[in-house]
Amino acid sequence: MPVHESDVCVIGGGITAAMLVERLTELKPGLRITVVEAGRSIFDRENRGQYHRRALEYGEHPWHDDFIEDQQAKGMISMTMAVGGQALHWGGACNRFSEEDLRLKSMYGLADDWPITWTELERYYVEAERRLNVAGDTSPYPQDRRSAPYPQPAMPLSYNLQVLKKWAEQSGLKFSPLPMSRNVTAPFGGRGQCGLYDTCGDVCPTGARYSPDYTYQQLTAAKKVTLHDRMLVRRLVVEEGRSTIAMAQGYHQDRPNEVTEYRATQFILASGQCWSPHLLLLSTSARFPNGLANRSGAVGRFMNGHKFISAQATIADETFPGQNMTHSLISREYFRCATDKAFVRHDTRVWESSAGKEPRLRGATGELLLGDELLNEWRGRALKGSSVRLRTYYDSHPSRDSRLSLDPASKNRYGDPMPKIERRLDAAAEAREAATLAHCTAAFERMARASNGRLTGKPSVSDYWDHPAGGCRMGTDPATSVCDSFGRTHDHENLFVIGAPTLPTGGCTNGTLTFVALSLRSAAEVAKS
Amino acid sequence: MRRRALLQWLVSGAVTLPVWRADLSDAALAQADVLSTGHVFVLRDVATTVLPSAIGAKGQDEAVDSFLRWLREYQEGVPLSHGYGAPRLVRTGPSPAPGYASQITALQQAATERGGRFGALPLSERRAILDAAFKSAGIQNLPSRPDGKHVVADLMAHYFRSSAANDLCYNARIGRHTYRAIRVTTARPQPLSGGQGR
């Protein structure tokens, strides 16, 4: 039976693990670190231009075999399982949460406070932004205070976004370019400069948008980290008579009958909001019949993220769809909510759009359009004003019953029950759903009307929660939380959970920067250990 | 249609074909290896009707060439983008080439029954032929990318969904999904040709 020994064993090879490991190698050079990832390494950056072309022309997935067909969860919003994780094809949005996210209970009597101060988290936001080389502008809202500037100036606004900014600000909201993890001004971190292919969410041919595979390649090439890919950890085992973790048991895809033991001083669970609680729940024993780190019963509970409301508007101004469709504007106006008003918190986003302005095969009366007819009909619609895409991510507080459970009806090749995730709002959040929709609709309408525009159709609420998090929430009380603010589990002193799973609530804007900031803070604590 | 049959058809045609565009060389045959030369010939003829005249005969031929390259490089059984939110695994289906060949033959037959070569028929006749073909294939709108339902709809989608067509529509050098320096996008796009653009 193969046995691998290291100082730190990291389970999961996504963006939070990449950041944590990179930081650990700086804080403690020579530390023996092993990263174990269930998916495969896709280190073929030389082919990404080709993958980009084929994704556009054929709709092919540009990350070949980045999933394991029998290792899927119900309620999961992405199939990706590979070295780099879902950040292989994220858009690169790097918004910060705001102080209110950390103090929901004390400010509004809602959900829970985070066991960390804003000042403390902000330090790690700065570090996360530096490592991800975020391009951003200082927020026009003074409450969004920063202790250091962004490492790069904001991504320059396209002509379209300049037009839309002028339009959107007539409503009284203030907009900024969305902070992005993209190499805008020069290559950085072994990755190229942005060439605006505008396919960041699928594949970035130049590597300008941060992608964790680069970090893993650099760390393994420098022999600072050992990476074992295609190795599924199915179980954590506790030491006899103690509460520390003794080993992780892995199974390689090519050797499904052979267990590989990973023994380490520290174990870091970095498998995201789905597979982290899943592994803890799977790791049952006579001593721990409810799984590990689960004395509180909170593992797999309070699954969060945020719901969103989408709309389309038409306005009189002219734009040229296709300039930079993956960049957007953000207003943080509604990150704050007066404590004496009805609670509603959300970001407000604006994109260029070609909705309603795509070529059509048939005219208004159903006649078939050919050649010049089709082009002329298309021009007739396309050149008449512009479409705008609008969206708000809104604060969606989870109930304790918002949970990940083991689904006996769905099993992988080993017979392990797969996760089933069912997200639920808490009672207060459920009660304000209609008011939130009304508020966001009114905000969209106010923006549209400001320049004789209008909404095309009713705004709609998402049927899933974006930027999912939770399942191993942090807290000061071991009776109601899984880990402390560093991710150290209350029940096992050498077991940390990092990143998304630790969030008590999911905020009202993109979560990745927060997942990374928290993981960097965890790295400092792991290094101390 | 084999080369001999095609040549017989050309010779027997009552109308004059734009023979200068009919490349029956071995190189062209090899290039269009998934459709016969005859099929490609008919497709180029149809292209003059379904693609915009603004790109000229050369541009129409290039659009057909690009579509044939797309067909040649098509791969079966490859996972499509999983999607986000409600992901699912879907793979590309079998090559559409055999279906395309039958559809082109059917178009040619329909044209012959109406009096000759497709491109030489009155526009109303050409529209009727394509309308019937699209209805039979269950095509309501232009697919977002070629989907194998009908070769002509797919040729149209391949062109009209392209970055070049987007530029033509707006008469602007937008260059969607092509490599561009960021600074280029910060200004109003230049018109394709003289004038003020859109």
Chai-1 contact restraints between the chains, C-beta under 6 A:
chainA,res_idxA,chainB,res_idxB,connection_type,confidence,min_distance_angstrom,max_distance_angstrom,comment,restraint_id
A,L56,B,H177,contact,1.0,0.0,6.0,A-B,restraint_1
A,E57,B,W70,contact,1.0,0.0,6.0,A-B,restraint_2
A,G59,B,L80,contact,1.0,0.0,6.0,A-B,restraint_3
A,G59,B,S81,contact,1.0,0.0,6.0,A-B,restraint_4
A,G59,B,R145,contact,1.0,0.0,6.0,A-B,restraint_5
A,E60,B,V78,contact,1.0,0.0,6.0,A-B,restraint_6
A,H61,B,P79,contact,1.0,0.0,6.0,A-B,restraint_7
A,H61,B,S81,contact,1.0,0.0,6.0,A-B,restraint_8
A,I77,B,Y84,contact,1.0,0.0,6.0,A-B,restraint_9
A,I77,B,G85,contact,1.0,0.0,6.0,A-B,restraint_10
A,S78,B,Y84,contact,1.0,0.0,6.0,A-B,restraint_11
A,S78,B,P87,contact,1.0,0.0,6.0,A-B,restraint_12
A,M79,B,H82,contact,1.0,0.0,6.0,A-B,restraint_13
A,M79,B,P87,contact,1.0,0.0,6.0,A-B,restraint_14
A,P156,B,I182,contact,1.0,0.0,6.0,A-B,restraint_15
A,P156,B,T186,contact,1.0,0.0,6.0,A-B,restraint_16
A,S158,B,T185,contact,1.0,0.0,6.0,A-B,restraint_17
A,Y159,B,A187,contact,1.0,0.0,6.0,A-B,restraint_18
A,Y159,B,R188,contact,1.0,0.0,6.0,A-B,restraint_19
A,G195,B,Y179,contact,1.0,0.0,6.0,A-B,restraint_20
A,L196,B,R180,contact,1.0,0.0,6.0,A-B,restraint_21
A,L196,B,I182,contact,1.0,0.0,6.0,A-B,restraint_22
A,D198,B,H177,contact,1.0,0.0,6.0,A-B,restraint_23
A,F320,B,Y170,contact,1.0,0.0,6.0,A-B,restraint_24
A,F320,B,A172,contact,1.0,0.0,6.0,A-B,restraint_25
A,F320,B,I174,contact,1.0,0.0,6.0,A-B,restraint_26
A,F320,B,P189,contact,1.0,0.0,6.0,A-B,restraint_27
A,G322,B,N166,contact,1.0,0.0,6.0,A-B,restraint_28
A,G322,B,I174,contact,1.0,0.0,6.0,A-B,restraint_29
A,G322,B,R176,contact,1.0,0.0,6.0,A-B,restraint_30
A,Q323,B,I174,contact,1.0,0.0,6.0,A-B,restraint_31
A,Q323,B,T185,contact,1.0,0.0,6.0,A-B,restraint_32
A,N324,B,T185,contact,1.0,0.0,6.0,A-B,restraint_33
A,P359,B,L142,contact,1.0,0.0,6.0,A-B,restraint_34
A,P359,B,F160,contact,1.0,0.0,6.0,A-B,restraint_35
A,L361,B,N141,contact,1.0,0.0,6.0,A-B,restraint_36
A,L361,B,L142,contact,1.0,0.0,6.0,A-B,restraint_37
A,L368,B,R127,contact,1.0,0.0,6.0,A-B,restraint_38
A,L368,B,D131,contact,1.0,0.0,6.0,A-B,restraint_39
A,L370,B,T49,contact,1.0,0.0,6.0,A-B,restraint_40
A,L370,B,V50,contact,1.0,0.0,6.0,A-B,restraint_41
A,G371,B,T49,contact,1.0,0.0,6.0,A-B,restraint_42
A,G371,B,V50,contact,1.0,0.0,6.0,A-B,restraint_43
A,G371,B,L51,contact,1.0,0.0,6.0,A-B,restraint_44
A,G371,B,P52,contact,1.0,0.0,6.0,A-B,restraint_45
A,D372,B,P52,contact,1.0,0.0,6.0,A-B,restraint_46
A,D372,B,S53,contact,1.0,0.0,6.0,A-B,restraint_47
A,L375,B,P52,contact,1.0,0.0,6.0,A-B,restraint_48
A,W378,B,C169,contact,1.0,0.0,6.0,A-B,restraint_49
A,R379,B,C169,contact,1.0,0.0,6.0,A-B,restraint_50
A,A382,B,C169,contact,1.0,0.0,6.0,A-B,restraint_51
A,L383,B,R198,contact,1.0,0.0,6.0,A-B,restraint_52
A,Y464,B,G85,contact,1.0,0.0,6.0,A-B,restraint_53
